[in-house]
Amino acid sequence: MSSELWAAAIGGGAGLATGAVSALLAPWARWAIDKRQIKMQHQLRILTQAREGLAAFRRTGVAVTSMGWYQQLRPYMTSEAIAVIEGPRLPIVTDEQRKARRQNVAGTLSEETARIERNWKLRK
């Protein structure tokens, strides 16, 4: 066989191999990108709901532990923050004590939301 024929065969084989690899890698790469994007959207949704729930808690003072947004955020929270929010309930006698408890819970939730957002690299 002549050298031109060998060159054509090698070039054709290389082109075929490159095309096959590209056909396999492109969908895989797209899937990885889509997977990351879906995960990020889910994380953003959790944080958005948590912030909206926190704003409602600040207005109303309704217990957060039974709220859906809190249950979604809870697995990502530190045990210390969970202890502050779900900790032992002491009898609250005065409005000042109620207000102090609400502020403590709100501050903890706010700090945890910001920490989780940083850990997920959604904010610097």
matplotlib code that plots the C-alpha trace (Angstrom):
import matplotlib.pyplot as plt

x = [0.0, 1.2, 2.0, -1.0, -3.4, -1.9, -2.2, -5.8, -6.7, -5.0, -6.6, -10.0, -9.6, -8.5, -11.5, -13.9, -12.4, -12.5, -16.2, -17.1, -15.4, -17.1, -20.5, -20.1, -18.5, -20.8, -24.0, -22.1, -20.7, -24.2, -25.7, -23.0, -23.8, -27.5, -27.1, -25.2, -27.7, -30.6, -28.8, -28.1, -31.7, -32.9, -30.5, -31.6, -35.2, -34.5, -32.7, -35.4, -38.1, -36.1, -35.7, -39.4, -40.2, -37.8, -39.5, -42.9, -41.5, -40.2, -43.7, -45.8, -43.6, -45.2, -43.1, -40.7, -40.0, -43.2, -42.8, -41.9, -39.1, -37.5, -37.6, -35.9, -33.2, -32.6, -30.4, -27.8, -27.8, -25.3, -26.3, -25.7, -28.2, -30.7, -30.3, -30.9, -34.1, -35.5, -33.9, -35.7, -38.7, -38.7, -41.9, -42.0, -43.8, -43.3, -43.5, -39.9, -38.8, -41.0, -39.4, -35.8, -36.5, -37.9, -34.9, -32.5, -34.2, -34.4, -30.7, -29.7, -31.7, -30.4, -26.8, -27.4, -29.0, -26.0, -23.5, -25.3, -25.3, -21.6, -21.0, -23.0, -20.9, -23.9, -22.5, -19.0]
y = [0.0, 3.5, 6.1, 8.2, 5.4, 4.8, 8.5, 8.5, 5.4, 6.8, 10.2, 8.6, 6.3, 9.2, 11.3, 8.5, 7.9, 11.6, 11.8, 8.8, 10.1, 13.5, 11.9, 10.1, 12.9, 15.8, 14.3, 13.3, 16.8, 18.3, 16.0, 17.0, 20.7, 20.2, 18.2, 21.0, 23.6, 21.6, 21.2, 24.9, 25.8, 23.5, 25.1, 28.6, 27.6, 26.3, 29.5, 31.7, 29.9, 30.1, 33.8, 34.3, 32.1, 34.0, 37.3, 35.8, 34.5, 38.0, 39.4, 36.7, 34.8, 31.5, 28.4, 27.6, 24.0, 22.7, 24.8, 23.1, 25.6, 24.9, 21.2, 21.6, 23.8, 21.8, 19.0, 21.6, 23.4, 23.0, 21.1, 24.3, 26.3, 23.5, 23.4, 27.2, 26.9, 23.7, 23.8, 23.3, 25.5, 27.6, 29.2, 32.7, 34.9, 38.4, 40.0, 41.0, 37.4, 36.4, 39.1, 38.2, 34.5, 35.5, 37.7, 34.9, 32.4, 34.9, 35.8, 32.2, 31.4, 34.4, 33.4, 29.8, 30.7, 32.9, 30.2, 27.6, 29.9, 30.4, 26.7, 26.0, 28.7, 30.6, 33.8, 34.9]
z = [0.0, -0.8, 1.8, 0.7, 1.3, 4.7, 5.6, 4.4, 6.4, 9.6, 9.1, 8.6, 11.6, 13.8, 12.6, 13.3, 16.7, 17.6, 16.4, 18.5, 21.6, 21.1, 20.6, 23.9, 25.9, 24.9, 26.4, 29.5, 30.0, 29.4, 31.9, 34.5, 33.9, 34.1, 37.3, 38.9, 37.7, 39.1, 42.5, 42.6, 41.8, 44.6, 47.1, 46.1, 46.5, 50.0, 51.0, 49.4, 51.3, 54.5, 54.2, 53.5, 56.5, 58.7, 57.7, 58.6, 61.9, 62.8, 62.1, 63.8, 66.2, 65.1, 66.0, 63.1, 64.0, 62.3, 59.2, 55.9, 55.1, 58.4, 57.9, 54.5, 56.0, 59.2, 57.7, 56.7, 60.1, 62.8, 65.9, 68.0, 65.9, 66.2, 69.9, 70.1, 68.0, 69.3, 72.7, 76.0, 76.2, 79.4, 80.5, 79.1, 81.5, 80.1, 76.7, 77.0, 77.4, 74.4, 72.4, 73.5, 72.6, 69.1, 68.5, 69.5, 67.2, 64.3, 64.7, 64.8, 61.7, 59.8, 60.6, 59.7, 56.4, 55.5, 56.6, 54.5, 51.5, 51.8, 52.2, 49.0, 47.4, 46.3, 47.9, 48.7]

ax = plt.figure().add_subplot(projection="3d")
ax.plot(x, y, z, "-o")
ax.set_aspect("equal")
plt.show()
